[in-house]
Amino acid sequence: MQIKVGTNGCVVLTGTLDDPYSAQTIAFVRGAATSDAVQIDHLVALSDAWRSGAQLLTAEQRQDLANDPLNLLAVSGPLNQAKGDSDAASWLPPNVAFRCPYVITQIRVKTRYALWVGSAEHDAMARVLTACGDAVQVPVTGADDPAASTTGGAPATRAPAQGPALSGQTSAGSVEFENCAAARAAGAAPLLRGRPGYRESMDGDRDGIACER
């Protein structure tokens, strides 16, 4: 990777991207005709975020959402354009292997900013998560949000960390780990609220996802 001098590491001149959306390698060269090959995607599109509750956030919170590294990812420019402002109900990465982390990160973002999840979006997320395995199942349902009726879409549910697990998931069982290191060593991390092994004491930011780092 070549970085432009004097930009504090912020301007990439050339580099190679292992694109998570396509599973292809993209050779990037900065220039008017080439820069669009790689773009920074908001995993939860900002217009989707606005429709699902961001209009209720403060200006500072919306700025945090727009700049949150959790919600930013370098990807194929054409695929980012194809995604547009779609949620999981209408667009998923062509790279099937990346759909689990893609949906999980969308849920984490929506949880962090108290955004709700529409019914069609919920069902699409549930289908993806079903194939991910128990260790990465994430709560996405919650109480119906009356504010959803102002969006003009289907009735929606929030995605708070305290929401119940997806249909078919089990409640927390007797599995316990001494700490996050033990959970990672067992291949169980991250630990999700409502899933075996999760404890509030291991969830430092109280977002319902313990041992995510």
LINRAVEN-V387216 format. One record per residue. N is the residue number from 1. NEAR is the number of other ideal C-beta (glycine too) atoms within 8 Angstrom. Layout:
BEGIN
n:N near:NEAR
n:N near:NEAR
END
This chain:
BEGIN
n:1 near:6
n:2 near:7
n:3 near:9
n:4 near:9
n:5 near:4
n:6 near:4
n:7 near:8
n:8 near:4
n:9 near:4
n:10 near:4
n:11 near:7
n:12 near:10
n:13 near:9
n:14 near:9
n:15 near:8
n:16 near:8
n:17 near:11
n:18 near:5
n:19 near:14
n:20 near:12
n:21 near:13
n:22 near:10
n:23 near:8
n:24 near:6
n:25 near:7
n:26 near:10
n:27 near:6
n:28 near:13
n:29 near:8
n:30 near:10
n:31 near:6
n:32 near:4
n:33 near:4
n:34 near:9
n:35 near:9
n:36 near:7
n:37 near:10
n:38 near:12
n:39 near:10
n:40 near:7
n:41 near:11
n:42 near:10
n:43 near:11
n:44 near:13
n:45 near:11
n:46 near:11
n:47 near:7
n:48 near:11
n:49 near:16
n:50 near:8
n:51 near:8
n:52 near:15
n:53 near:13
n:54 near:14
n:55 near:5
n:56 near:5
n:57 near:10
n:58 near:5
n:59 near:6
n:60 near:6
n:61 near:10
n:62 near:10
n:63 near:8
n:64 near:9
n:65 near:15
n:66 near:9
n:67 near:7
n:68 near:10
n:69 near:5
n:70 near:9
n:71 near:11
n:72 near:11
n:73 near:7
n:74 near:8
n:75 near:14
n:76 near:14
n:77 near:10
n:78 near:8
n:79 near:13
n:80 near:11
n:81 near:8
n:82 near:7
n:83 near:10
n:84 near:7
n:85 near:7
n:86 near:10
n:87 near:13
n:88 near:13
n:89 near:9
n:90 near:5
n:91 near:8
n:92 near:9
n:93 near:11
n:94 near:7
n:95 near:11
n:96 near:6
n:97 near:6
n:98 near:11
n:99 near:11
n:100 near:12
n:101 near:8
n:102 near:14
n:103 near:14
n:104 near:12
n:105 near:11
n:106 near:13
n:107 near:14
n:108 near:13
n:109 near:16
n:110 near:15
n:111 near:13
n:112 near:9
n:113 near:13
n:114 near:8
n:115 near:13
n:116 near:14
n:117 near:16
n:118 near:15
n:119 near:9
n:120 near:8
n:121 near:12
n:122 near:12
n:123 near:9
n:124 near:12
n:125 near:14
n:126 near:11
n:127 near:8
n:128 near:14
n:129 near:15
n:130 near:7
n:131 near:7
n:132 near:10
n:133 near:6
n:134 near:6
n:135 near:9
n:136 near:11
n:137 near:12
n:138 near:13
n:139 near:16
n:140 near:14
n:141 near:11
n:142 near:14
n:143 near:6
n:144 near:7
n:145 near:11
n:146 near:5
n:147 near:9
n:148 near:15
n:149 near:6
n:150 near:5
n:151 near:9
n:152 near:3
n:153 near:7
n:154 near:7
n:155 near:8
n:156 near:15
n:157 near:17
n:158 near:13
n:159 near:14
n:160 near:9
n:161 near:10
n:162 near:7
n:163 near:13
n:164 near:6
n:165 near:12
n:166 near:11
n:167 near:4
n:168 near:4
n:169 near:9
n:170 near:7
n:171 near:6
n:172 near:9
n:173 near:7
n:174 near:4
n:175 near:7
n:176 near:6
n:177 near:12
n:178 near:5
n:179 near:7
n:180 near:10
n:181 near:7
n:182 near:9
n:183 near:15
n:184 near:10
n:185 near:6
n:186 near:7
n:187 near:6
n:188 near:10
n:189 near:11
n:190 near:9
n:191 near:15
n:192 near:14
n:193 near:12
n:194 near:10
n:195 near:13
n:196 near:9
n:197 near:12
n:198 near:13
n:199 near:9
n:200 near:6
n:201 near:4
n:202 near:13
n:203 near:14
n:204 near:5
n:205 near:4
n:206 near:7
n:207 near:9
n:208 near:12
n:209 near:14
n:210 near:15
n:211 near:11
n:212 near:7
n:213 near:2
END
